[in-house]
Each structure stands twice: as C-alpha cells, then as structure tokens.
Amino acid sequence: MQMHRFYLPPQDCAGGLLHLGGREAHHARRVLRLKCGDPAVVLDGAGMEWVCQVEDAARNALTLRVMKRRSIPAPLCAITLLQALPKRKVFETIIQKAAEMGARRIVPILSGRVVVRLDGKDLEHKRCQWSQVAIEAIKQCGAAWLPEVEAPATLQQFVARNEKFDLALVGSLQSDRRHPRDCFQEFERTHGRLPRSVAIWIGPEGDFAPGEMAVIQQSGALPISLGGRVLRVETAATYCLSILNYEMEHGHCDPPTLF
C-alpha cells in the first residue's frame, strides 16, 4: 500500500499520537482522502521518520498513531549552495533539486547582475514560499533532512561572515578552472579524508562579474569546470549538486536506525 508522506516540525512530533493541521491536513483529507486505518509517514526534517496509521480523520485535522520510528543519519558532508538569486520560478526549481540532492543549506546571493530586489514583508513572504518548496521536495523524495533556506545576502555580506568550509568551489568559465574531481582528490590526499563541509557558488546568467569572482576566490573558493557548454543557472546548480552528491555519498550510505 502506498505510504503518503507529511511534514511536521520536530517540536510537534512528541508522543505516540501526531496531529496534522492546516495545509498538511487539507492535503491528507481533501486531496489524498485518507481515512482511519490508512498508513502514513511523517518527516520532521531533522533526521526522524515516523511510520503511522490514521487514528482519527476529522474535517480539518488528522490524528496519526505512531507504529514505528526511524532515525536517519545526516549526510556525511554538509553542502551549502550559494546561489545567485535568479527569477522566482527558477529559484524554486533550484530549491527543489537541492533538497532532493541532500543540500543542508541554500543561501540566495544578491550579485551585481541580479535584478531581483526583496525587502520587508515581501522578503518574509518569499522565504515562507521557499521553505514550503523545500518541504514539498523532501516529502516527494523521502529525504529525512530539510535544507535551511536563508534570507538573501549580498556576495560581500556573505564573504564578510568568514564562514569556514573544508572545501569551497565556484562554477567558473575562467581558463584556470579545474575538474571538480581534482579538487576532491587533492583534498583527500592532503587530509586523509573526504571533506565534511562543502560550499558551492553558482553565478547568475552571464556568470559572476570579474571583480565578484576575484572576491569569491580570495575567500578560498576553487574555480571548477561545468563542462564544455554554457549552462542555464538551474542546470548549473543541478549539475554541481549531482557531482557533490556522487563524490560524497557514493558507497558511503549508512542504514537507518529503527526504534
């Protein structure tokens, strides 16, 4: 029988009964038409999964009885996607793909070639929309970890935070770019292990301006090749995340822990 997935934040997942309301209950009752006895899975976005059975199906709420819990380890590498903010629908596609591929954090970057400007209530509304896109993505693919979608920051603001990553990369059209695998192999030779945190910068249409690229590289990011073609923004993000996902997770998947 198909197991439909729902999301509840960790603070709402205590005890043997879980309660769905709002958007999740509406989807369960009005779209999926779940009824008493039907199975369901609840994800908390922080590594826990509850296998449940519908106990009570009211008009605007659903009560689920927990049958089994599973703890799913976090990805071995925390990936931060630093994405120059594109048009709304394109960015939502990127969030969706990043969630499916295990990114832990998505930071929208306002670069010189970004025309989107957000502030005040509009910004908060967009952040809620972006978070909901990430939630729907993990429900669809069954990922146990929900990526955090941060508020937009300028390139200079983010660099000024001086965040430390084991490995930082930037998609580049420059002549000194390297194959991504070379960067991973060099890191492993130097440190005797794979990186535990990786940042990947993806530029806007037309790429980062030369001055911006210089700032990114001065912060420690290594320019990498995305192949011989000029890719659309969403394709470049998906391409890079696919490479990171393969390099970091291939052959290193831990089984879930049952409770």
Backbone as CSV, one residue per row, in Angstrom:
resi,resn,N_x,N_y,N_z,CA_x,CA_y,CA_z,C_x,C_y,C_z
1,MET,0.841,-1.194,0.000,0.000,0.000,0.000,0.879,1.248,0.000
2,GLN,0.495,2.273,-0.782,1.291,3.486,-0.874,1.333,4.214,0.459
3,MET,2.528,4.683,0.822,2.713,5.411,2.074,2.882,6.889,1.748
4,HIS,1.859,7.690,2.021,1.939,9.121,1.778,2.776,9.774,2.873
5,ARG,3.570,10.799,2.488,4.459,11.459,3.432,3.937,12.841,3.791
6,PHE,4.134,13.204,5.077,3.722,14.507,5.578,4.860,15.104,6.394
7,TYR,4.795,16.404,6.592,5.843,17.090,7.354,5.267,17.710,8.615
8,LEU,5.969,17.503,9.730,5.711,18.205,10.979,7.050,18.659,11.540
9,PRO,7.154,19.889,12.044,8.414,20.314,12.650,8.713,19.480,13.894
10,PRO,9.983,19.357,14.267,10.377,18.476,15.381,9.601,18.707,16.671
11,GLN,9.292,19.969,16.987,8.606,20.250,18.252,7.181,19.710,18.289
12,ASP,6.651,19.340,17.124,5.277,18.814,17.072,5.240,17.293,16.941
13,CYS,6.384,16.656,17.140,6.462,15.210,16.902,6.694,14.399,18.175
14,ALA,6.245,14.888,19.315,6.439,14.156,20.566,5.240,13.252,20.832
15,GLY,5.506,12.119,21.499,4.429,11.228,21.926,4.027,10.205,20.888
16,GLY,3.035,9.415,21.243,2.588,8.328,20.383,1.525,8.722,19.392
17,LEU,0.993,9.944,19.531,-0.001,10.445,18.586,0.514,11.735,17.963
18,LEU,0.425,11.837,16.649,0.835,13.034,15.935,-0.399,13.668,15.298
19,HIS,-0.411,14.992,15.265,-1.605,15.701,14.797,-1.259,16.595,13.608
20,LEU,-1.938,16.358,12.499,-1.776,17.185,11.310,-2.881,18.224,11.251
21,GLY,-2.509,19.445,10.957,-3.494,20.505,10.779,-3.136,21.333,9.563
22,GLY,-3.897,22.380,9.318,-3.583,23.323,8.258,-3.409,22.689,6.891
23,ARG,-2.335,23.091,6.215,-2.055,22.651,4.855,-1.915,21.135,4.754
24,GLU,-1.222,20.528,5.742,-0.990,19.083,5.682,-2.295,18.305,5.857
25,ALA,-3.127,18.746,6.779,-4.411,18.062,6.979,-5.312,18.224,5.760
26,HIS,-5.308,19.425,5.181,-6.128,19.658,3.988,-5.706,18.712,2.855
27,HIS,-4.397,18.582,2.671,-3.906,17.697,1.612,-4.278,16.243,1.888
28,ALA,-4.150,15.854,3.160,-4.459,14.468,3.524,-5.939,14.147,3.344
29,ARG,-6.805,15.066,3.756,-8.240,14.783,3.751,-8.882,15.089,2.399
30,ARG,-8.579,16.248,1.834,-9.306,16.691,0.645,-8.680,16.193,-0.658
31,VAL,-7.362,15.995,-0.667,-6.693,15.570,-1.897,-6.453,14.061,-1.898
32,LEU,-5.810,13.576,-0.841,-5.483,12.144,-0.770,-6.640,11.312,-0.241
33,ARG,-7.580,11.967,0.461,-8.767,11.318,1.016,-8.400,10.156,1.945
34,LEU,-7.439,10.408,2.820,-7.068,9.379,3.798,-8.204,9.166,4.785
35,LYS,-8.300,7.949,5.252,-9.341,7.599,6.220,-8.726,6.762,7.338
36,CYS,-9.499,6.482,8.367,-8.992,5.721,9.508,-8.422,4.379,9.046
37,GLY,-7.251,4.054,9.595,-6.592,2.801,9.250,-5.573,2.905,8.143
38,ASP,-5.591,4.021,7.388,-4.634,4.186,6.299,-3.234,4.456,6.854
39,PRO,-2.203,3.977,6.168,-0.828,4.235,6.610,-0.360,5.616,6.160
40,ALA,0.613,6.167,6.866,1.206,7.458,6.511,2.587,7.542,7.142
41,VAL,3.416,8.368,6.572,4.759,8.605,7.108,4.890,10.092,7.408
42,VAL,5.466,10.397,8.567,5.711,11.788,8.956,7.215,12.023,9.018
43,LEU,7.673,13.109,8.381,9.066,13.526,8.414,9.171,14.804,9.231
44,ASP,10.230,14.904,10.051,10.399,16.144,10.815,11.499,17.033,10.253
45,GLY,12.158,16.596,9.174,13.197,17.395,8.559,14.490,17.456,9.333
46,ALA,14.577,16.727,10.454,15.776,16.733,11.291,16.269,15.309,11.531
47,GLY,15.975,14.419,10.584,16.522,13.074,10.644,15.609,12.007,11.207
48,MET,14.398,12.368,11.614,13.476,11.377,12.161,12.306,11.136,11.204
49,GLU,11.877,9.883,11.173,10.755,9.470,10.331,9.827,8.606,11.173
50,TRP,8.535,8.922,11.145,7.540,8.162,11.901,6.614,7.430,10.928
51,VAL,6.546,6.115,11.059,5.589,5.316,10.293,4.318,5.232,11.132
52,CYS,3.209,5.699,10.563,1.983,5.875,11.345,0.776,5.213,10.675
53,GLN,-0.316,5.249,11.436,-1.619,4.819,10.925,-2.634,5.870,11.329
54,VAL,-3.534,6.200,10.413,-4.542,7.221,10.718,-5.470,6.711,11.817
55,GLU,-5.510,7.452,12.918,-6.363,7.093,14.058,-7.704,7.807,13.989
56,ASP,-7.670,9.080,13.575,-8.907,9.851,13.510,-8.796,10.839,12.352
57,ALA,-9.818,10.894,11.515,-9.807,11.763,10.343,-10.967,12.738,10.427
58,ALA,-10.729,13.851,11.118,-11.754,14.890,11.227,-11.736,15.754,9.967
59,ARG,-12.634,16.722,9.919,-12.785,17.547,8.717,-11.517,18.351,8.414
60,ASN,-10.942,18.970,9.457,-9.791,19.847,9.249,-8.557,19.419,10.033
61,ALA,-8.533,18.183,10.477,-7.385,17.696,11.242,-7.278,16.187,11.092
62,LEU,-6.084,15.697,11.353,-5.833,14.261,11.243,-4.986,13.843,12.446
63,THR,-5.374,12.757,13.092,-4.580,12.204,14.186,-3.963,10.905,13.725
64,LEU,-2.648,10.789,13.900,-1.901,9.616,13.452,-1.301,8.903,14.651
65,ARG,-1.447,7.594,14.695,-0.814,6.796,15.759,0.533,6.283,15.249
66,VAL,1.576,6.530,16.034,2.924,6.117,15.647,3.071,4.607,15.821
67,MET,3.487,3.936,14.750,3.713,2.497,14.791,5.203,2.162,14.907
68,LYS,6.037,3.034,14.293,7.474,2.772,14.298,8.211,4.074,14.027
69,ARG,9.389,4.227,14.627,10.228,5.395,14.387,11.553,4.965,13.764
70,ARG,12.077,5.828,12.905,13.384,5.555,12.321,14.241,6.815,12.404
71,SER,15.499,6.628,12.775,16.460,7.724,12.781,17.380,7.554,11.586
72,ILE,17.458,8.571,10.751,18.250,8.506,9.533,19.435,9.460,9.665
73,PRO,20.669,8.944,9.574,21.847,9.796,9.766,21.885,10.957,8.777
74,ALA,22.455,12.054,9.233,22.663,13.193,8.342,23.683,12.819,7.274
75,PRO,23.617,13.445,6.102,24.644,13.203,5.084,26.038,13.431,5.660
76,LEU,26.997,12.656,5.182,28.350,12.747,5.715,28.972,14.117,5.455
77,CYS,28.490,14.806,4.456,29.019,16.133,4.134,27.879,17.149,4.123
78,ALA,28.068,18.263,4.831,27.083,19.346,4.835,27.362,20.259,3.644
79,ILE,26.434,20.272,2.686,26.605,21.060,1.466,25.830,22.372,1.578
80,THR,26.514,23.479,1.348,25.887,24.802,1.306,25.893,25.286,-0.138
81,LEU,24.706,25.544,-0.669,24.577,26.080,-2.024,24.462,27.592,-1.933
82,LEU,25.436,28.301,-2.512,25.443,29.763,-2.557,25.025,30.157,-3.970
83,GLN,23.740,30.446,-4.101,23.127,30.587,-5.422,22.779,32.040,-5.712
84,ALA,23.391,32.608,-6.762,22.974,33.937,-7.206,21.482,33.887,-7.531
85,LEU,20.722,34.772,-6.920,19.264,34.690,-6.964,18.732,34.961,-8.365
86,PRO,18.108,33.949,-8.998,17.508,34.155,-10.322,16.021,34.494,-10.190
87,LYS,15.327,34.460,-11.301,13.889,34.713,-11.275,13.189,33.700,-10.384
88,ARG,11.999,34.095,-9.879,11.314,33.350,-8.824,11.146,31.874,-9.141
89,LYS,10.542,31.548,-10.284,10.250,30.152,-10.595,11.525,29.336,-10.761
90,VAL,12.549,29.961,-11.319,13.826,29.270,-11.492,14.427,28.940,-10.129
91,PHE,14.368,29.885,-9.204,14.935,29.642,-7.876,14.162,28.544,-7.149
92,GLU,12.862,28.500,-7.322,12.078,27.434,-6.693,12.483,26.066,-7.236
93,THR,12.753,25.994,-8.527,13.237,24.740,-9.116,14.575,24.344,-8.496
94,ILE,15.457,25.321,-8.304,16.765,25.044,-7.706,16.608,24.551,-6.270
95,ILE,15.726,25.178,-5.506,15.473,24.729,-4.129,14.996,23.279,-4.138
96,GLN,14.071,22.978,-5.014,13.534,21.616,-5.101,14.642,20.609,-5.371
97,LYS,15.480,20.886,-6.356,16.551,19.954,-6.707,17.594,19.868,-5.601
98,ALA,17.885,20.985,-4.956,18.863,20.979,-3.869,18.372,20.129,-2.697
99,ALA,17.083,20.220,-2.384,16.518,19.403,-1.311,16.590,17.922,-1.669
100,GLU,16.274,17.594,-2.919,16.322,16.199,-3.352,17.736,15.635,-3.280
101,MET,18.734,16.490,-3.492,20.117,16.027,-3.558,20.885,16.203,-2.258
102,GLY,20.178,16.538,-1.193,20.791,16.494,0.120,21.529,17.726,0.575
103,ALA,21.301,18.886,-0.059,21.916,20.114,0.437,21.396,20.425,1.838
104,ARG,22.270,20.904,2.714,21.860,21.254,4.068,21.436,22.710,4.185
105,ARG,21.929,23.560,3.277,21.653,24.991,3.372,21.658,25.602,1.983
106,ILE,20.742,26.541,1.758,20.668,27.265,0.488,20.685,28.753,0.821
107,VAL,21.664,29.465,0.292,21.800,30.897,0.564,21.619,31.662,-0.744
108,PRO,20.530,32.425,-0.897,20.360,33.249,-2.095,21.351,34.419,-2.039
109,ILE,22.125,34.575,-3.111,23.141,35.616,-3.161,22.706,36.725,-4.124
110,LEU,22.739,37.966,-3.639,22.433,39.125,-4.476,23.743,39.628,-5.077
111,SER,23.964,39.318,-6.337,25.182,39.743,-7.022,24.880,40.962,-7.891
112,GLY,25.926,41.501,-8.519,25.740,42.706,-9.322,24.815,42.519,-10.499
113,ARG,24.710,41.290,-11.006,23.875,41.028,-12.174,22.506,40.480,-11.803
114,VAL,22.211,40.457,-10.507,20.895,40.010,-10.053,19.946,41.202,-10.062
115,VAL,18.799,41.046,-10.717,17.849,42.148,-10.818,16.738,42.050,-9.785
116,VAL,16.661,40.920,-9.047,15.612,40.733,-8.052,15.954,41.541,-6.813
117,ARG,15.001,42.273,-6.283,15.188,43.027,-5.055,14.024,42.735,-4.114
118,LEU,14.337,42.323,-2.914,13.312,41.957,-1.949,13.579,42.655,-0.628
119,ASP,12.507,43.095,0.039,12.677,43.652,1.380,11.356,43.574,2.132
120,GLY,11.448,43.739,3.458,10.271,43.812,4.309,9.348,42.621,4.196
121,LYS,8.048,42.893,4.094,7.037,41.844,4.053,7.207,40.951,2.828
122,ASP,7.630,41.527,1.720,7.814,40.732,0.501,8.890,39.675,0.712
123,LEU,9.973,40.056,1.400,11.042,39.118,1.681,10.554,37.987,2.570
124,GLU,9.832,38.315,3.623,9.345,37.277,4.524,8.374,36.346,3.811
125,HIS,7.538,36.916,2.943,6.608,36.093,2.168,7.361,35.135,1.262
126,LYS,8.408,35.627,0.608,9.193,34.772,-0.279,9.894,33.669,0.504
127,ARG,10.425,34.002,1.673,11.112,32.983,2.475,10.148,31.869,2.877
128,CYS,8.923,32.223,3.216,7.919,31.203,3.544,7.634,30.338,2.323
129,GLN,7.511,30.962,1.161,7.290,30.208,-0.071,8.452,29.265,-0.345
130,TRP,9.669,29.762,-0.197,10.850,28.948,-0.467,10.937,27.769,0.496
131,SER,10.632,28.019,1.769,10.661,26.932,2.747,9.630,25.871,2.414
132,GLN,8.456,26.302,1.942,7.418,25.349,1.584,7.827,24.511,0.379
133,VAL,8.532,25.121,-0.560,9.046,24.364,-1.716,9.998,23.270,-1.228
134,ALA,10.868,23.596,-0.279,11.806,22.605,0.263,11.068,21.494,0.990
135,ILE,10.025,21.855,1.747,9.228,20.847,2.470,8.563,19.896,1.483
136,GLU,7.943,20.443,0.447,7.278,19.592,-0.542,8.286,18.677,-1.237
137,ALA,9.504,19.174,-1.429,10.528,18.363,-2.100,10.939,17.176,-1.248
138,ILE,11.145,17.375,0.065,11.561,16.228,0.885,10.410,15.243,1.064
139,LYS,9.179,15.740,1.068,8.035,14.831,1.130,7.972,13.965,-0.126
140,GLN,8.230,14.580,-1.270,8.153,13.853,-2.533,9.229,12.778,-2.629
141,CYS,10.460,13.125,-2.212,11.570,12.192,-2.415,11.869,11.339,-1.184
142,GLY,11.291,11.680,-0.039,11.519,10.887,1.164,12.788,11.246,1.915
143,ALA,13.375,12.404,1.630,14.575,12.831,2.351,14.221,13.149,3.794
144,ALA,15.105,12.776,4.719,14.828,12.977,6.139,15.316,14.321,6.660
145,TRP,16.119,15.037,5.857,16.716,16.283,6.312,16.243,17.433,5.450
146,LEU,15.677,18.451,6.105,15.131,19.615,5.413,16.208,20.700,5.310
147,PRO,16.555,21.137,4.095,17.553,22.201,3.988,17.010,23.536,4.496
148,GLU,17.887,24.313,5.095,17.517,25.656,5.531,17.679,26.609,4.359
149,VAL,16.640,27.389,4.079,16.715,28.416,3.043,16.854,29.761,3.739
150,GLU,18.012,30.367,3.620,18.302,31.603,4.344,17.737,32.822,3.621
151,ALA,17.766,33.955,4.327,17.410,35.224,3.703,18.509,35.614,2.721
152,PRO,18.164,36.320,1.654,19.184,36.733,0.695,20.260,37.603,1.341
153,ALA,21.484,37.451,0.848,22.609,38.266,1.300,23.399,38.687,0.071
154,THR,24.013,39.860,0.135,24.899,40.230,-0.955,26.143,39.350,-0.880
155,LEU,26.845,39.271,-1.989,28.071,38.481,-2.025,29.044,38.978,-0.952
156,GLN,29.170,40.294,-0.840,30.095,40.862,0.140,29.664,40.559,1.569
157,GLN,28.357,40.600,1.833,27.864,40.286,3.176,28.191,38.856,3.563
158,PHE,28.002,37.922,2.636,28.283,36.536,2.972,29.778,36.319,3.186
159,VAL,30.599,36.843,2.316,32.041,36.669,2.465,32.524,37.258,3.789
160,ALA,31.898,38.379,4.213,32.301,39.032,5.458,32.001,38.174,6.691
161,ARG,31.109,37.196,6.567,30.840,36.296,7.697,32.059,35.423,8.012
162,ASN,32.916,35.258,7.031,34.138,34.460,7.197,33.822,33.031,7.640
163,GLU,32.797,32.448,7.039,32.450,31.059,7.364,33.517,30.117,6.826
164,LYS,33.774,29.065,7.570,34.812,28.108,7.202,34.191,26.835,6.641
165,PHE,34.706,26.392,5.499,34.292,25.138,4.885,35.540,24.302,4.617
166,ASP,35.394,22.987,4.720,36.520,22.135,4.354,36.934,22.369,2.906
167,LEU,35.924,22.564,2.051,36.192,22.760,0.627,35.156,23.725,0.071
168,ALA,35.620,24.753,-0.637,34.724,25.707,-1.289,35.033,25.723,-2.775
169,LEU,33.976,25.672,-3.587,34.102,25.611,-5.038,33.222,26.684,-5.668
170,VAL,33.581,27.098,-6.867,32.741,28.041,-7.604,32.718,27.626,-9.066
171,GLY,31.523,27.489,-9.614,31.388,27.203,-11.034,31.935,28.373,-11.838
172,SER,32.785,28.088,-12.805,33.522,29.167,-13.462,33.685,28.903,-14.953
173,LEU,33.764,30.004,-15.704,34.079,29.945,-17.131,35.530,30.363,-17.382
174,GLN,36.291,30.593,-16.312,37.672,31.063,-16.446,38.588,29.956,-16.978
175,SER,39.722,30.379,-17.518,40.666,29.423,-18.090,41.377,28.588,-17.027
176,ASP,41.434,29.079,-15.766,42.153,28.346,-14.721,41.259,27.383,-13.938
177,ARG,40.059,27.148,-14.435,39.140,26.244,-13.739,39.662,24.811,-13.804
178,ARG,39.245,24.005,-12.820,39.713,22.625,-12.724,38.521,21.673,-12.748
179,HIS,38.801,20.417,-13.036,37.755,19.408,-12.945,37.416,19.218,-11.469
180,PRO,36.130,19.146,-11.099,35.765,19.004,-9.678,36.449,17.816,-8.991
181,ARG,36.597,16.713,-9.696,37.207,15.536,-9.062,38.644,15.823,-8.632
182,ASP,39.366,16.661,-9.387,40.729,17.007,-8.999,40.747,17.669,-7.627
183,CYS,39.751,18.520,-7.367,39.689,19.227,-6.081,39.438,18.251,-4.941
184,PHE,38.542,17.289,-5.162,38.261,16.298,-4.125,39.463,15.394,-3.886
185,GLN,40.110,14.970,-4.945,41.273,14.085,-4.796,42.425,14.797,-4.096
186,GLU,42.620,16.064,-4.412,43.684,16.827,-3.752,43.383,16.987,-2.266
187,PHE,42.111,17.266,-1.937,41.736,17.399,-0.522,41.976,16.086,0.225
188,GLU,41.567,14.990,-0.402,41.725,13.691,0.261,43.199,13.330,0.442
189,ARG,44.029,13.652,-0.539,45.467,13.385,-0.396,46.070,14.211,0.742
190,THR,45.607,15.437,0.878,46.170,16.341,1.888,45.687,16.013,3.293
191,HIS,44.398,15.656,3.425,43.797,15.496,4.754,43.526,14.047,5.136
192,GLY,43.662,13.124,4.202,43.417,11.721,4.510,41.959,11.378,4.697
193,ARG,41.082,12.229,4.243,39.636,12.002,4.360,38.925,12.877,3.344
194,LEU,37.638,12.623,3.165,36.818,13.480,2.329,36.356,14.701,3.134
195,PRO,36.019,15.791,2.472,35.549,16.979,3.213,34.223,16.716,3.923
196,ARG,34.064,17.340,5.085,32.817,17.218,5.847,31.879,18.404,5.619
197,SER,32.401,19.443,5.001,31.559,20.593,4.653,32.056,21.164,3.329
198,VAL,31.118,21.419,2.431,31.454,21.935,1.103,30.514,23.092,0.779
199,ALA,31.069,24.163,0.239,30.268,25.267,-0.286,30.446,25.308,-1.796
200,ILE,29.352,25.517,-2.497,29.424,25.637,-3.957,28.732,26.935,-4.374
201,TRP,29.469,27.802,-5.054,28.941,29.067,-5.561,28.466,28.857,-7.004
202,ILE,27.244,29.322,-7.279,26.707,29.288,-8.648,26.294,30.707,-9.023
203,GLY,26.825,31.192,-10.132,26.576,32.572,-10.531,25.246,32.787,-11.232
204,PRO,24.946,34.037,-11.567,23.714,34.376,-12.299,23.900,34.144,-13.786
205,GLU,22.895,34.471,-14.576,23.048,34.434,-16.031,24.182,35.386,-16.411
206,GLY,25.119,34.903,-17.202,26.276,35.709,-17.542,27.421,35.560,-16.565
207,ASP,27.221,34.755,-15.516,28.249,34.447,-14.515,28.501,35.656,-13.602
208,PHE,29.274,35.410,-12.543,29.691,36.494,-11.669,30.578,37.467,-12.449
209,ALA,30.490,38.741,-12.101,31.389,39.731,-12.691,32.826,39.410,-12.273
210,PRO,33.824,39.820,-13.066,35.220,39.506,-12.740,35.622,39.908,-11.325
211,GLY,35.191,41.096,-10.875,35.520,41.533,-9.524,34.895,40.638,-8.465
212,GLU,33.665,40.184,-8.711,32.997,39.286,-7.768,33.698,37.938,-7.721
213,MET,34.088,37.449,-8.895,34.797,36.174,-8.929,36.108,36.272,-8.156
214,ALA,36.765,37.409,-8.266,38.023,37.594,-7.527,37.771,37.538,-6.023
215,VAL,36.699,38.169,-5.560,36.364,38.153,-4.131,36.061,36.727,-3.671
216,ILE,35.308,35.986,-4.476,34.952,34.613,-4.121,36.202,33.744,-4.025
217,GLN,37.105,33.899,-4.989,38.328,33.102,-4.958,39.241,33.516,-3.805
218,GLN,39.277,34.800,-3.494,40.079,35.260,-2.365,39.555,34.712,-1.039
219,SER,38.251,34.394,-1.005,37.671,33.805,0.202,38.011,32.324,0.335
220,GLY,38.654,31.748,-0.700,39.099,30.363,-0.618,38.439,29.407,-1.587
221,ALA,37.510,29.890,-2.424,36.806,29.001,-3.353,37.674,28.687,-4.564
222,LEU,37.641,27.432,-4.987,38.403,26.976,-6.144,37.503,26.970,-7.378
223,PRO,37.924,27.572,-8.484,37.092,27.570,-9.692,37.062,26.189,-10.339
224,ILE,35.872,25.719,-10.675,35.726,24.397,-11.282,34.993,24.499,-12.613
225,SER,35.249,23.527,-13.461,34.608,23.450,-14.769,33.255,22.753,-14.655
226,LEU,32.297,23.248,-15.416,30.991,22.594,-15.515,30.813,21.964,-16.891
227,GLY,31.938,21.629,-17.530,31.883,21.012,-18.843,32.101,22.025,-19.946
228,GLY,31.922,21.579,-21.152,32.235,22.408,-22.302,31.102,23.282,-22.783
229,ARG,29.953,23.232,-22.137,28.799,24.015,-22.570,28.490,25.115,-21.561
230,VAL,27.872,26.170,-22.028,27.387,27.224,-21.136,25.994,26.815,-20.654
231,LEU,25.851,26.603,-19.354,24.620,26.051,-18.792,23.709,27.150,-18.248
232,ARG,22.428,26.891,-18.287,21.470,27.753,-17.608,21.718,27.668,-16.099
233,VAL,21.246,28.670,-15.373,21.510,28.740,-13.935,21.022,27.486,-13.208
234,GLU,19.780,27.086,-13.486,19.223,25.933,-12.783,19.942,24.642,-13.178
235,THR,20.399,24.569,-14.429,21.140,23.391,-14.865,22.500,23.335,-14.184
236,ALA,23.161,24.485,-14.071,24.466,24.543,-13.418,24.364,24.109,-11.959
237,ALA,23.331,24.571,-11.263,23.154,24.189,-9.852,22.926,22.689,-9.726
238,THR,22.052,22.157,-10.560,21.765,20.722,-10.518,22.998,19.901,-10.867
239,TYR,23.735,20.349,-11.857,24.962,19.662,-12.280,25.953,19.590,-11.119
240,CYS,26.208,20.721,-10.484,27.176,20.751,-9.376,26.717,19.911,-8.195
241,LEU,25.449,20.021,-7.839,24.943,19.236,-6.710,24.998,17.742,-7.010
242,SER,24.791,17.373,-8.264,24.889,15.968,-8.642,26.319,15.459,-8.455
243,ILE,27.285,16.279,-8.872,28.679,15.899,-8.711,29.024,15.746,-7.232
244,LEU,28.632,16.724,-6.416,28.932,16.662,-4.983,28.252,15.461,-4.343
245,ASN,27.008,15.225,-4.727,26.270,14.094,-4.181,26.982,12.782,-4.487
246,TYR,27.477,12.645,-5.706,28.175,11.425,-6.088,29.500,11.300,-5.348
247,GLU,30.288,12.348,-5.341,31.612,12.298,-4.721,31.525,12.009,-3.224
248,MET,30.499,12.567,-2.558,30.442,12.467,-1.103,29.648,11.262,-0.599
249,GLU,28.705,10.776,-1.384,27.820,9.730,-0.870,28.001,8.388,-1.545
250,HIS,28.656,8.329,-2.679,28.790,7.065,-3.395,29.544,6.051,-2.535
251,GLY,28.840,4.995,-2.176,29.454,3.944,-1.377,29.580,4.255,0.092
252,HIS,28.920,5.376,0.567,29.071,5.744,1.979,27.713,5.935,2.657
253,CYS,26.719,5.181,2.275,25.383,5.347,2.836,25.201,4.507,4.087
254,ASP,24.818,5.133,5.190,24.552,4.401,6.435,23.100,3.968,6.489
255,PRO,22.781,2.801,7.011,21.399,2.371,7.132,20.691,3.131,8.234
256,PRO,19.358,3.284,8.155,18.616,3.947,9.212,18.607,3.113,10.482
257,THR,18.408,3.791,11.617,18.300,3.118,12.903,16.832,2.998,13.270
258,LEU,16.383,1.785,13.588,14.988,1.562,13.949,14.794,1.684,15.459
259,PHE,13.614,2.172,15.869,13.277,2.300,17.287,12.040,1.449,17.576
